[in-house]
């Protein structure tokens, strides 16, 4: 199995190191000091489950790699439309693209069935710009439950979780999914093939859609948002509206709002990725987390007044951050 990781940051390099340990031919695409460190010393993984080093090929030139069996996307979703030059040299007719993104994916209605089958979600695929680069038929969905961070160039700190749920948009249990799952498991990760992966998408989104924008607007940590009564009420309303949209689309996320809030409170004084991006002056990944759900609410006719309000204010913040 030949795999290229495009965007070999904390998650991408962690997955690449695990697949290398499983015996796959792995190529990491990165840049800057992180690339230089991986070229010199490999990927060092520091984990409660045991440390290891993977000496894998790392480059900033995908043409040096050539076509692969799987492309694992470790990029933020707001980079997908511009990733064509990185991805195109890696594709052959059967190459699968595994998109490890948060939020609503561009392929959401591909193979969905029902009245919305084939609908393009403008918020995540504006003008079809993402589908033009990443054709939905190549996509394998991936919901990441692992937490990692870059402790330094070439050094990945694995904090918790090893689960990477994957699934086909058409809900089939395909050969390509099973092969990738087996390789991930051989590398020490959990990788269940989920026919109803969209349920997993909504379960993870329940936290991202609420905590991420609110944290950016307030600069608050997870614990602070949970303990502030009025803010907690806003988050509860956002979650309830999100579940209503999911159910209108035929999904049934197996999690309660109370359970999701309790889990968030246990995380403690953690700053969400959106708040960290804001503090670093990076673009905010809110279209796939929030704007897309507001768009889906319009498609399904579900009222989402709280989501609309937070989306409007967050969009102004995102515009300022991008300026």
C-alpha positions as CSV (number, residue, x, y, z in Angstrom):
1,X,0.0,0.0,0.0
2,X,1.3,3.4,-1.0
3,X,0.0,6.4,1.0
4,X,0.7,10.1,0.7
5,X,-0.2,12.4,3.6
6,X,-0.9,15.9,2.3
7,X,-0.6,18.3,5.2
8,X,1.6,16.2,7.6
9,X,0.9,18.2,10.7
10,X,0.1,16.8,14.1
11,X,-2.7,14.5,12.9
12,X,-1.2,13.8,9.5
13,X,2.3,12.9,10.7
14,X,0.8,10.7,13.5
15,X,-1.2,8.7,10.9
16,X,1.8,8.5,8.6
17,X,4.0,7.2,11.4
18,X,1.4,4.6,12.3
19,X,1.0,3.4,8.7
20,X,4.8,3.2,8.4
21,X,4.8,1.0,11.5
22,X,2.3,-1.2,9.7
23,X,4.6,-1.7,6.7
24,X,2.9,0.7,4.3
25,X,5.0,2.9,1.9
26,X,4.4,6.3,3.4
27,X,5.2,9.8,2.0
28,X,4.7,12.9,4.0
29,X,4.1,16.3,2.4
30,X,4.9,19.3,4.6
31,X,7.0,22.5,4.6
32,X,9.2,24.7,6.7
33,X,11.1,23.6,9.9
34,X,8.7,20.7,10.4
35,X,9.6,19.3,7.0
36,X,13.3,19.8,7.7
37,X,13.1,18.0,11.0
38,X,11.2,15.0,9.6
39,X,13.8,14.7,6.8
40,X,16.6,14.7,9.2
41,X,15.2,12.7,12.2
42,X,11.9,11.2,11.0
43,X,8.7,11.6,12.9
44,X,9.1,11.3,16.7
45,X,5.8,10.2,18.4
46,X,5.5,10.8,22.1
47,X,2.5,8.9,23.5
48,X,1.1,7.5,26.7
49,X,0.9,4.2,24.7
50,X,4.7,4.2,24.0
51,X,7.1,6.4,22.1
52,X,8.4,5.6,18.7
53,X,10.2,7.1,15.7
54,X,9.1,6.6,12.1
55,X,11.8,7.3,9.4
56,X,9.6,8.1,6.4
57,X,10.1,10.0,3.2
58,X,9.2,13.7,3.7
59,X,9.0,16.3,0.9
60,X,7.4,19.4,-0.3
61,X,7.3,18.1,-3.9
62,X,4.4,15.7,-4.6
63,X,5.9,15.1,-8.1
64,X,8.7,13.2,-6.4
65,X,6.2,10.8,-5.0
66,X,4.0,10.0,-8.0
67,X,0.6,8.2,-7.9
68,X,-0.5,6.5,-4.7
69,X,-3.3,4.3,-3.5
70,X,-4.5,6.6,-0.8
71,X,-4.1,10.3,-0.2
72,X,-4.7,11.2,3.5
73,X,-5.7,14.9,3.8
74,X,-4.4,16.5,7.0
75,X,-5.2,20.0,5.8
76,X,-7.9,22.2,7.2
77,X,-11.0,22.1,5.1
78,X,-10.6,25.8,4.1
79,X,-7.5,24.8,2.2
80,X,-9.1,22.1,0.1
81,X,-10.0,24.3,-2.9
82,X,-6.4,25.4,-3.3
83,X,-4.8,22.0,-2.8
84,X,-4.9,20.9,-6.4
85,X,-1.2,21.3,-7.1
86,X,-0.4,19.1,-4.1
87,X,-2.9,16.4,-4.8
88,X,-3.0,16.1,-8.6
89,X,0.4,14.4,-9.0
90,X,-0.6,11.8,-6.5
91,X,-3.7,10.5,-8.3
92,X,-4.2,7.5,-10.5
93,X,-7.6,6.2,-11.7
94,X,-8.2,4.3,-8.4
95,X,-6.7,6.7,-5.8
96,X,-8.9,7.2,-2.8
97,X,-8.8,10.5,-0.9
98,X,-9.4,10.2,2.9
99,X,-10.4,13.6,4.2
100,X,-9.8,13.9,8.0
101,X,-11.8,17.1,8.4
102,X,-14.1,18.6,11.0
103,X,-17.6,19.7,10.2
104,X,-19.7,19.0,7.1
105,X,-17.7,17.6,4.2
106,X,-18.0,18.6,0.6
107,X,-19.1,15.1,-0.4
108,X,-22.0,15.0,2.2
109,X,-24.8,14.5,-0.3
110,X,-22.8,12.3,-2.8
111,X,-24.3,8.9,-2.8
112,X,-26.7,10.1,-0.1
113,X,-30.0,8.9,-1.7
114,X,-33.3,10.6,-1.1
115,X,-34.5,14.1,-2.1
116,X,-31.1,15.9,-1.5
117,X,-28.9,13.4,-3.3
118,X,-26.2,15.1,-5.2
119,X,-26.9,18.6,-3.7
120,X,-23.8,20.8,-3.5
121,X,-23.4,22.7,-0.2
122,X,-22.2,26.1,-1.2
123,X,-20.7,26.9,2.2
124,X,-18.2,24.1,1.9
125,X,-17.9,23.7,-1.8
126,X,-18.3,27.3,-3.2
127,X,-18.9,27.3,-6.9
128,X,-17.9,23.6,-7.0
129,X,-14.2,24.6,-6.3
130,X,-13.5,21.7,-3.9
131,X,-15.3,19.1,-6.0
132,X,-13.2,20.2,-9.0
133,X,-10.0,19.4,-7.1
134,X,-11.3,16.5,-5.0
135,X,-14.0,14.6,-7.0
136,X,-16.6,13.2,-4.5
137,X,-16.3,9.7,-6.0
138,X,-12.7,9.6,-4.7
139,X,-13.7,10.5,-1.2
140,X,-13.7,8.3,1.9
141,X,-15.0,10.2,4.9
142,X,-13.0,10.2,8.1
143,X,-14.0,11.4,11.6
144,X,-11.0,11.9,13.9
145,X,-11.3,11.2,17.6
146,X,-7.6,11.3,18.4
147,X,-6.0,14.4,19.9
148,X,-2.4,15.3,18.9
149,X,-0.3,18.4,18.8
150,X,3.1,19.4,17.4
151,X,5.4,19.7,20.4
152,X,8.2,20.9,18.0
153,X,9.3,20.4,14.5
154,X,9.1,16.7,13.7
155,X,7.7,15.9,17.2
156,X,4.1,14.8,17.6
157,X,2.6,14.6,21.1
158,X,-0.2,12.1,21.2
159,X,-2.6,13.2,23.9
160,X,-5.5,10.8,23.8
161,X,-7.7,8.6,21.6
162,X,-6.7,6.5,18.6
163,X,-10.0,6.2,16.7
164,X,-10.3,7.3,13.1
165,X,-13.7,6.2,11.9
166,X,-14.0,6.0,8.1
167,X,-16.8,5.3,5.6
168,X,-18.0,5.5,2.1
169,X,-20.5,8.3,1.1
170,X,-22.8,5.6,-0.3
171,X,-22.7,3.6,2.9
172,X,-21.1,0.6,1.3
173,X,-18.4,-1.4,3.1
174,X,-15.9,-1.2,0.3
175,X,-12.7,-3.1,-0.4
176,X,-10.7,0.2,-0.3
177,X,-12.1,1.1,3.1
178,X,-11.4,-2.4,4.6
179,X,-7.8,-2.3,3.3
180,X,-7.1,1.1,4.8
181,X,-8.7,0.1,8.0
182,X,-6.6,-3.0,8.3
183,X,-3.4,-1.0,7.7
184,X,-4.4,1.5,10.4
185,X,-5.1,-1.2,12.9
186,X,-1.8,-2.9,12.1
187,X,-0.2,0.4,13.0
188,X,-1.9,0.5,16.4
189,X,-4.9,2.7,15.6
190,X,-8.6,2.1,15.7
191,X,-10.2,2.5,12.3
192,X,-13.8,1.1,12.2
193,X,-15.6,1.2,8.8
194,X,-18.9,2.9,9.5
195,X,-21.7,2.6,7.0
196,X,-23.5,5.4,8.8
197,X,-20.5,7.7,9.1
198,X,-22.7,10.8,8.9
199,X,-23.9,10.0,12.4
200,X,-20.3,10.2,13.6
201,X,-19.9,13.5,11.7
202,X,-22.9,15.0,13.6
203,X,-21.7,13.6,17.0
204,X,-18.3,15.4,16.6
205,X,-19.9,18.5,15.1
206,X,-22.2,18.9,18.1
207,X,-19.2,20.2,20.1
208,X,-17.4,21.9,17.2
209,X,-20.4,24.0,16.0
210,X,-20.9,25.5,19.5
211,X,-17.7,25.6,21.5
212,X,-15.4,26.6,18.6
213,X,-17.2,29.9,17.5
214,X,-18.1,30.8,21.0
215,X,-14.6,30.3,22.2
216,X,-13.3,32.6,19.5
217,X,-15.8,35.3,20.3
218,X,-15.2,35.1,24.0
219,X,-11.6,33.9,24.3
220,X,-12.9,31.4,26.8
221,X,-11.7,27.8,27.5
222,X,-13.9,24.8,27.4
223,X,-14.4,24.8,31.2
224,X,-15.1,28.5,31.4
225,X,-17.8,28.2,28.7
226,X,-19.4,25.3,30.5
227,X,-19.4,27.0,33.9
228,X,-20.8,30.3,32.7
229,X,-24.6,29.8,33.0
230,X,-25.8,32.1,30.2
231,X,-23.1,30.9,27.8
232,X,-23.9,27.3,28.6
233,X,-27.5,28.0,27.8
234,X,-26.5,29.4,24.4
235,X,-24.4,26.3,23.7
236,X,-27.3,24.1,24.7
237,X,-29.6,25.9,22.2
238,X,-27.0,25.6,19.5
239,X,-26.7,21.9,20.1
240,X,-30.4,21.3,20.1
241,X,-30.8,23.1,16.8
242,X,-28.0,21.1,15.3
243,X,-29.6,17.9,16.3
244,X,-32.8,19.0,14.7
245,X,-31.0,19.6,11.4
246,X,-29.3,16.2,11.7
247,X,-32.6,14.4,12.3
248,X,-34.3,16.2,9.4
249,X,-31.6,14.7,7.2
250,X,-32.2,11.2,8.5
251,X,-29.3,11.0,10.9
252,X,-29.6,9.9,14.5
253,X,-26.4,10.8,16.5
254,X,-26.3,8.6,19.6
255,X,-25.3,11.3,22.1
256,X,-27.2,13.6,24.4
257,X,-26.5,17.3,25.0
258,X,-26.0,16.7,28.7
259,X,-23.4,14.0,27.9
260,X,-21.6,16.2,25.4
261,X,-21.4,19.1,27.9
262,X,-20.2,16.9,30.7
263,X,-17.4,15.6,28.4
264,X,-16.4,19.2,27.5
265,X,-16.3,20.3,31.1
266,X,-14.0,17.4,31.9
267,X,-11.5,18.6,29.2
268,X,-10.8,21.6,31.5
269,X,-9.0,24.8,30.4
270,X,-8.5,23.7,26.8
271,X,-8.6,26.3,24.1
272,X,-10.4,25.2,20.9
273,X,-8.5,24.9,17.6
274,X,-10.6,27.9,16.3
275,X,-9.4,30.1,19.3
276,X,-5.8,29.0,18.7
277,X,-6.1,29.8,15.0
278,X,-7.5,33.3,15.9
279,X,-4.6,33.9,18.3
280,X,-2.1,32.9,15.6
281,X,-3.7,35.0,13.0
282,X,-4.7,32.0,10.9
283,X,-8.0,31.8,8.8
284,X,-10.9,30.5,10.9
285,X,-12.4,27.1,9.9
286,X,-16.1,28.2,10.5
287,X,-17.7,27.6,7.2
288,X,-17.7,23.8,7.5
289,X,-18.5,23.9,11.2
290,X,-21.3,26.5,11.4
291,X,-22.3,28.2,8.1
292,X,-22.8,24.8,6.4
293,X,-25.3,23.7,9.1
294,X,-27.2,27.0,8.7
295,X,-27.3,26.2,4.9
296,X,-28.6,22.7,5.6
297,X,-31.3,24.2,7.9
298,X,-32.4,26.3,5.0
299,X,-32.5,23.2,2.7
300,X,-34.6,21.2,5.3
301,X,-36.7,24.1,6.6
302,X,-35.6,23.7,10.2
303,X,-35.6,26.9,12.2
304,X,-32.1,27.6,13.8
305,X,-32.3,31.2,15.2
306,X,-29.4,30.7,17.6
307,X,-27.1,29.2,15.0
308,X,-28.0,32.0,12.6
309,X,-27.1,34.7,15.1
310,X,-23.8,33.1,16.1
311,X,-22.9,32.5,12.5
312,X,-23.5,36.1,11.6
313,X,-21.3,37.4,14.4
314,X,-18.6,34.8,13.8
315,X,-18.5,35.6,10.1
316,X,-17.7,39.2,11.0
317,X,-14.9,38.0,13.3
318,X,-13.6,35.7,10.6
319,X,-13.5,38.5,8.0
320,X,-11.5,40.6,10.5
321,X,-9.1,37.8,11.2
322,X,-8.5,37.2,7.4
323,X,-7.9,40.9,6.7
